[in-house]
Amino acid sequence: MKIEEKLFQLRKEKGLSQEQLAEKLNVSRQTISKWETGETLPDIENLRNLALILEFSIDNMLDIEASNTDEFDDWLWIGGFIVGTGLAFAFDNFLLPFACSMLGFGFSFILKAIKKNKGK
């Protein structure tokens, strides 16, 4: 869905007219209309204010996903392997590095699911 469609939908869900939203933002009704038709886009300050008034996440509005989560997932897996290797030497069981790395891998999937559902 495009930004203009999302703005229109969110404004309607809040039960606001273009005039009411424009008044809250200190812009003209024509400005709101241009945003909703895709003729122009709100600047960063207006986008922030829109997010506060219409209660949306700017990241979701712009379809931005954090890219550092994959790196964190890798560290969970690697961390599990390192802990497992230490335990393997301590307990003389060399299946532990594999088991612990799989636990880290599993936790990364759980964290991704939580983050994904948190944004909805």
MDTraj code that builds the backbone (N, CA, C; nanometers):
import mdtraj as md
import numpy as np

residues = "MET LYS ILE GLU GLU LYS LEU PHE GLN LEU ARG LYS GLU LYS GLY LEU SER GLN GLU GLN LEU ALA GLU LYS LEU ASN VAL SER ARG GLN THR ILE SER LYS TRP GLU THR GLY GLU THR LEU PRO ASP ILE GLU ASN LEU ARG ASN LEU ALA LEU ILE LEU GLU PHE SER ILE ASP ASN MET LEU ASP ILE GLU ALA SER ASN THR ASP GLU PHE ASP ASP TRP LEU TRP ILE GLY GLY PHE ILE VAL GLY THR GLY LEU ALA PHE ALA PHE ASP ASN PHE LEU LEU PRO PHE ALA CYS SER MET LEU GLY PHE GLY PHE SER PHE ILE LEU LYS ALA ILE LYS LYS ASN LYS GLY LYS".split()
xyz = np.array([
    [0.0845, -0.1174, 0.0000],
    [0.0000, 0.0000, 0.0000],
    [0.0893, 0.1241, 0.0000],
    [0.0503, 0.2226, -0.0780],
    [0.1283, 0.3463, -0.0894],
    [0.1025, 0.4376, 0.0304],
    [0.1953, 0.5295, 0.0515],
    [0.1863, 0.6222, 0.1647],
    [0.0548, 0.6997, 0.1612],
    [0.0179, 0.7491, 0.0434],
    [-0.1045, 0.8283, 0.0340],
    [-0.2285, 0.7458, 0.0705],
    [-0.2284, 0.6195, 0.0316],
    [-0.3404, 0.5314, 0.0665],
    [-0.3441, 0.5051, 0.2171],
    [-0.2267, 0.4865, 0.2755],
    [-0.2200, 0.4634, 0.4202],
    [-0.2680, 0.5857, 0.4974],
    [-0.2246, 0.7047, 0.4534],
    [-0.2678, 0.8272, 0.5215],
    [-0.4197, 0.8429, 0.5148],
    [-0.4765, 0.8209, 0.3961],
    [-0.6217, 0.8315, 0.3781],
    [-0.6940, 0.7335, 0.4706],
    [-0.6487, 0.6087, 0.4711],
    [-0.7113, 0.5048, 0.5511],
    [-0.7028, 0.5375, 0.7008],
    [-0.5849, 0.5802, 0.7465],
    [-0.5675, 0.6123, 0.8888],
    [-0.6533, 0.7321, 0.9306],
    [-0.6613, 0.8321, 0.8441],
    [-0.7445, 0.9496, 0.8757],
    [-0.8908, 0.9082, 0.8886],
    [-0.9369, 0.8249, 0.7960],
    [-1.0759, 0.7776, 0.7997],
    [-1.1024, 0.6939, 0.9247],
    [-1.0055, 0.6080, 0.9611],
    [-1.0211, 0.5251, 1.0806],
    [-1.0334, 0.6100, 1.2075],
    [-0.9665, 0.7251, 1.2082],
    [-0.9744, 0.8153, 1.3239],
    [-1.0984, 0.9036, 1.3192],
    [-1.1737, 0.8942, 1.2083],
    [-1.2961, 0.9728, 1.1955],
    [-1.2708, 1.1212, 1.1760],
    [-1.1579, 1.1548, 1.1159],
    [-1.1225, 1.2951, 1.0930],
    [-1.1486, 1.3340, 0.9483],
    [-1.1988, 1.4545, 0.9293],
    [-1.2087, 1.5087, 0.7932],
    [-1.0732, 1.5678, 0.7560],
    [-1.0571, 1.5977, 0.6295],
    [-0.9322, 1.6629, 0.5876],
    [-0.9165, 1.7965, 0.6587],
    [-1.0258, 1.8688, 0.6764],
    [-1.0218, 1.9987, 0.7442],
    [-0.9773, 1.9839, 0.8894],
    [-1.0308, 1.8840, 0.9585],
    [-0.9957, 1.8629, 1.0998],
    [-0.8479, 1.8259, 1.1145],
    [-0.8007, 1.7372, 1.0274],
    [-0.6596, 1.6985, 1.0335],
    [-0.5699, 1.8170, 0.9998],
    [-0.6088, 1.8932, 0.8989],
    [-0.5309, 2.0110, 0.8595],
    [-0.5202, 2.1099, 0.9753],
    [-0.6287, 2.1279, 1.0476],
    [-0.6283, 2.2206, 1.1611],
    [-0.5320, 2.1727, 1.2697],
    [-0.5329, 2.0437, 1.2978],
    [-0.4423, 1.9880, 1.3995],
    [-0.2958, 2.0043, 1.3606],
    [-0.2682, 2.0027, 1.2292],
    [-0.1303, 2.0099, 1.1803],
    [-0.0874, 2.1524, 1.1430],
    [-0.1813, 2.2464, 1.1472],
    [-0.1539, 2.3834, 1.1032],
    [-0.1119, 2.3890, 0.9560],
    [-0.1826, 2.3140, 0.8741],
    [-0.1632, 2.3181, 0.7286],
    [-0.3000, 2.3380, 0.6651],
    [-0.3008, 2.3600, 0.5355],
    [-0.4294, 2.3786, 0.4667],
    [-0.4931, 2.2436, 0.4341],
    [-0.6253, 2.2471, 0.4104],
    [-0.6952, 2.1267, 0.3697],
    [-0.6408, 2.0762, 0.2364],
    [-0.5998, 2.1687, 0.1505],
    [-0.5439, 2.1322, 0.0203],
    [-0.4140, 2.0528, 0.0367],
    [-0.3378, 2.0855, 0.1394],
    [-0.2133, 2.0119, 0.1665],
    [-0.2449, 1.8666, 0.2001],
    [-0.3453, 1.8463, 0.2848],
    [-0.3866, 1.7096, 0.3197],
    [-0.4320, 1.6367, 0.1936],
    [-0.5094, 1.7055, 0.1115],
    [-0.5582, 1.6453, -0.0129],
    [-0.4423, 1.6046, -0.1035],
    [-0.3423, 1.6895, -0.1146],
    [-0.2256, 1.6582, -0.1988],
    [-0.1488, 1.5388, -0.1447],
    [-0.1386, 1.5271, -0.0114],
    [-0.0712, 1.4118, 0.0476],
    [-0.1484, 1.2842, 0.0169],
    [-0.2806, 1.2914, 0.0259],
    [-0.3638, 1.1724, 0.0077],
    [-0.3786, 1.1314, -0.1390],
    [-0.3520, 1.2215, -0.2290],
    [-0.3570, 1.1867, -0.3716],
    [-0.2189, 1.1532, -0.4264],
    [-0.1163, 1.1726, -0.3446],
    [0.0197, 1.1414, -0.3867],
    [0.0845, 1.2515, -0.4687],
    [0.0178, 1.3663, -0.4768],
    [0.0746, 1.4790, -0.5516],
    [0.2008, 1.5312, -0.4833],
    [0.1974, 1.5344, -0.3490],
    [0.3149, 1.5702, -0.2691],
    [0.3204, 1.4755, -0.1495],
    [0.4288, 1.4842, -0.0759],
    [0.4460, 1.4053, 0.0461],
    [0.4723, 1.4987, 0.1633],
    [0.4325, 1.4591, 0.2833],
    [0.4607, 1.5433, 0.4002],
    [0.6108, 1.5499, 0.4292],
    [0.6550, 1.6671, 0.4755],
    [0.7952, 1.6770, 0.5166],
    [0.8128, 1.6016, 0.6482],
    [0.9346, 1.5936, 0.6959],
    [0.9648, 1.5110, 0.8124],
    [0.8911, 1.5586, 0.9379],
    [0.8798, 1.6886, 0.9560],
    [0.8098, 1.7410, 1.0734],
    [0.6611, 1.7058, 1.0678],
    [0.6003, 1.7234, 0.9512],
    [0.4591, 1.6891, 0.9372],
    [0.4371, 1.5384, 0.9458],
    [0.5318, 1.4594, 0.8954],
    [0.5202, 1.3145, 0.9058],
    [0.5231, 1.2724, 1.0526],
    [0.6100, 1.3347, 1.1297],
    [0.6171, 1.3060, 1.2741],
    [0.4862, 1.3413, 1.3421],
    [0.4327, 1.4590, 1.3111],
    [0.3066, 1.5021, 1.3717],
    [0.1903, 1.4136, 1.3273],
    [0.1904, 1.3730, 1.2013],
    [0.0886, 1.2795, 1.1527],
    [0.0938, 1.1481, 1.2310],
    [0.2156, 1.1005, 1.2536],
    [0.2335, 0.9749, 1.3273],
    [0.1771, 0.9857, 1.4689],
    [0.1951, 1.1008, 1.5312],
    [0.1428, 1.1216, 1.6665],
    [-0.0095, 1.1326, 1.6661],
    [-0.0637, 1.2043, 1.5707],
    [-0.2089, 1.2254, 1.5658],
    [-0.2823, 1.0988, 1.5210],
    [-0.2319, 1.0359, 1.4150],
    [-0.2994, 0.9183, 1.3593],
    [-0.2513, 0.7870, 1.4216],
    [-0.1523, 0.7973, 1.5100],
    [-0.1001, 0.6835, 1.5865],
    [-0.0488, 0.5711, 1.4961],
    [0.0545, 0.6009, 1.4205],
    [0.1193, 0.4982, 1.3396],
    [0.2702, 0.5075, 1.3560],
    [0.3372, 0.4006, 1.3190],
    [0.4824, 0.3964, 1.3217],
    [0.5353, 0.4477, 1.1873],
    [0.6286, 0.5403, 1.1933],
    [0.6861, 0.5943, 1.0692],
    [0.7569, 0.4840, 0.9925],
    [0.8247, 0.3931, 1.0619],
    [0.8906, 0.2810, 0.9947],
    [0.7901, 0.1983, 0.9146],
    [0.6756, 0.1680, 0.9758],
    [0.5730, 0.0909, 0.9051],
    [0.5152, 0.1701, 0.7880],
    [0.4940, 0.2996, 0.8087],
    [0.4387, 0.3840, 0.7028],
    [0.5297, 0.3841, 0.5806],
    [0.6609, 0.3875, 0.6047],
    [0.7576, 0.3939, 0.4949],
    [0.8100, 0.2567, 0.4536],
    [0.7523, 0.1508, 0.5101],
    [0.7938, 0.0133, 0.4803],
    [0.9426, -0.0082, 0.5047],
    [0.9885, 0.0376, 0.6215],
    [1.1290, 0.0225, 0.6590],
    [1.1398, -0.0884, 0.7621],
    [1.2272, -0.1832, 0.7357],
    [1.2557, -0.2894, 0.8318],
    [1.3983, -0.2722, 0.8797],
    [1.4184, -0.2916, 1.0085],
    [1.5535, -0.2804, 1.0627],
    [1.6404, -0.3895, 1.0028],
    [1.7577, -0.3510, 0.9540],
    [1.8459, -0.4481, 0.8894],
    [1.9451, -0.5104, 0.9874],
    [1.9562, -0.4552, 1.1069],
    [2.0539, -0.5077, 1.2015],
    [2.0041, -0.6316, 1.2750],
    [1.8778, -0.6721, 1.2534],
    [1.8269, -0.7888, 1.3238],
    [1.8942, -0.9166, 1.2767],
    [1.9299, -0.9242, 1.1477],
    [1.9966, -1.0437, 1.0979],
    [2.1321, -1.0610, 1.1645],
    [2.2029, -0.9505, 1.1851],
    [2.3329, -0.9571, 1.2519],
    [2.3161, -1.0067, 1.3955],
    [2.2134, -0.9587, 1.4635],
    [2.1867, -1.0026, 1.6004],
    [2.1552, -1.1519, 1.6028],
    [2.0772, -1.1978, 1.5057],
    [2.0436, -1.3403, 1.4975],
    [2.1700, -1.4243, 1.4810],
    [2.2618, -1.3780, 1.3979],
    [2.3880, -1.4491, 1.3788],
    [2.4638, -1.4593, 1.5104],
    [2.4628, -1.3511, 1.5882],
    [2.5347, -1.3534, 1.7150],
    [2.4707, -1.4487, 1.8146],
    [2.3390, -1.4636, 1.8107],
    [2.2734, -1.5615, 1.8983],
    [2.3210, -1.7024, 1.8660],
    [2.3279, -1.7315, 1.7376],
    [2.3701, -1.8638, 1.6922],
    [2.5169, -1.8889, 1.7297],
    [2.6019, -1.7918, 1.6993],
    [2.7448, -1.8038, 1.7291],
    [2.7672, -1.8109, 1.8803],
    [2.6937, -1.7260, 1.9544],
    [2.7056, -1.7277, 2.1007],
    [2.6675, -1.8632, 2.1578],
    [2.5606, -1.9212, 2.1050],
    [2.5207, -2.0546, 2.1495],
    [2.6286, -2.1579, 2.1230],
    [2.6936, -2.1477, 2.0077],
    [2.8004, -2.2412, 1.9736],
    [2.9199, -2.2255, 2.0685],
    [2.9550, -2.1000, 2.0983],
    [3.0689, -2.0746, 2.1877],
    [3.0398, -2.1267, 2.3284],
    [2.9192, -2.0989, 2.3786],
    [2.8819, -2.1485, 2.5118],
    [2.8817, -2.3011, 2.5107],
    [2.8252, -2.3592, 2.4052],
    [2.8211, -2.5048, 2.3937],
    [2.9590, -2.5663, 2.3887],
    [3.0528, -2.4989, 2.3209],
    [3.1899, -2.5500, 2.3137],
    [3.2541, -2.5496, 2.4521],
    [3.2318, -2.4422, 2.5264],
    [3.2839, -2.4367, 2.6634],
    [3.2259, -2.5469, 2.7497],
    [3.0962, -2.5690, 2.7371],
    [3.0321, -2.6761, 2.8131],
    [3.0801, -2.8138, 2.7679],
    [3.1089, -2.8264, 2.6384],
    [3.1568, -2.9549, 2.5851],
    [3.2885, -2.9936, 2.6508],
    [3.3795, -2.8974, 2.6657],
    [3.5072, -2.9259, 2.7311],
    [3.4866, -2.9564, 2.8797],
    [3.3914, -2.8843, 2.9420],
    [3.3676, -2.9044, 3.0848],
    [3.3036, -3.0403, 3.1142],
    [3.2134, -3.0825, 3.0283],
    [3.1383, -3.2056, 3.0546],
    [3.1770, -3.3208, 2.9619],
    [3.2777, -3.2990, 2.8796],
    [3.3271, -3.4024, 2.7895],
    [3.2134, -3.4591, 2.7018],
    [3.1310, -3.3659, 2.6499],
    [3.0198, -3.4040, 2.5620],
    [3.0226, -3.3096, 2.4422],
    [3.0638, -3.3603, 2.3289],
    [3.0867, -3.2726, 2.2152],
    [2.9644, -3.2545, 2.1252],
    [2.8489, -3.2964, 2.1707],
    [2.7241, -3.2616, 2.1022],
    [2.6677, -3.1293, 2.1538],
    [2.7190, -3.0814, 2.2674],
    [2.6682, -2.9579, 2.3272],
    [2.6855, -2.8345, 2.2385],
    [2.7980, -2.8166, 2.1658],
    [2.8072, -2.6975, 2.0798],
    [2.6948, -2.6940, 1.9770],
    [2.6643, -2.8084, 1.9180],
    [2.5564, -2.8145, 1.8200],
    [2.4225, -2.7832, 1.8865],
    [2.3973, -2.8444, 2.0012],
    [2.2697, -2.8232, 2.0707],
    [2.2525, -2.6765, 2.1109],
    [2.3571, -2.6164, 2.1643],
    [2.3472, -2.4762, 2.2083],
    [2.3348, -2.3800, 2.0906],
    [2.4023, -2.4104, 1.9798],
    [2.3874, -2.3232, 1.8635],
    [2.2458, -2.3329, 1.8082],
    [2.1848, -2.4502, 1.8145],
    [2.0458, -2.4651, 1.7703],
    [1.9506, -2.3901, 1.8638],
    [1.9822, -2.3873, 1.9937],
    [1.9022, -2.3076, 2.0871],
    [1.9094, -2.1591, 2.0510],
    [2.0306, -2.1116, 2.0216],
    [2.0471, -1.9721, 1.9793],
    [1.9702, -1.9435, 1.8516],
    [1.9765, -2.0371, 1.7579],
    [1.9040, -2.0240, 1.6313],
    [1.7532, -2.0192, 1.6579],
    [1.7051, -2.1044, 1.7465],
    [1.5631, -2.1060, 1.7824],
    [1.5193, -1.9761, 1.8480],
    [1.6029, -1.9251, 1.9395],
    [1.5706, -1.7980, 2.0041],
    [1.5624, -1.6851, 1.9023],
    [1.6483, -1.6893, 1.8002],
    [1.6446, -1.5833, 1.6985],
    [1.5112, -1.5850, 1.6248],
    [1.4565, -1.7030, 1.5972],
    [1.3257, -1.7114, 1.5322],
    [1.2155, -1.6579, 1.6229],
    [1.2245, -1.6896, 1.7511],
    [1.1246, -1.6409, 1.8468],
    [1.1286, -1.4885, 1.8535],
    [1.2494, -1.4315, 1.8608],
    [1.2627, -1.2857, 1.8669],
    [1.2108, -1.2193, 1.7414],
    [1.2367, -1.2793, 1.6247],
    [1.1842, -1.2244, 1.4994],
    [1.0322, -1.2238, 1.5003],
    [0.9718, -1.3308, 1.5461],
    [0.8260, -1.3406, 1.5502],
    [0.7674, -1.2349, 1.6441],
    [0.8317, -1.2164, 1.7579],
    [0.7838, -1.1162, 1.8550],
    [0.7934, -0.9768, 1.7934],
    [0.9086, -0.9459, 1.7306],
    [0.9259, -0.8141, 1.6690],
    [0.8248, -0.7913, 1.5573],
    [0.8016, -0.8945, 1.4767],
    [0.7093, -0.8818, 1.3650],
    [0.5670, -0.8560, 1.4146],
    [0.5250, -0.9264, 1.5189],
    [0.3904, -0.9082, 1.5717],
    [0.3756, -0.7791, 1.6518],
    [0.4865, -0.7295, 1.7047],
    [0.4831, -0.6050, 1.7817],
    [0.4514, -0.4859, 1.6911],
    [0.4985, -0.4927, 1.5653],
    [0.4753, -0.3846, 1.4699],
    [0.3338, -0.3801, 1.4166],
    [0.2543, -0.4834, 1.4420],
    [0.1170, -0.4879, 1.3871],
    [0.0175, -0.4303, 1.4829],
])
top = md.Topology()
chain = top.add_chain()
for i, resn in enumerate(residues, 1):
    res = top.add_residue(resn, chain, resSeq=i)
    for name in ("N", "CA", "C"):
        top.add_atom(name, md.element.get_by_symbol(name[0]), res)
traj = md.Trajectory(xyz[None], top)
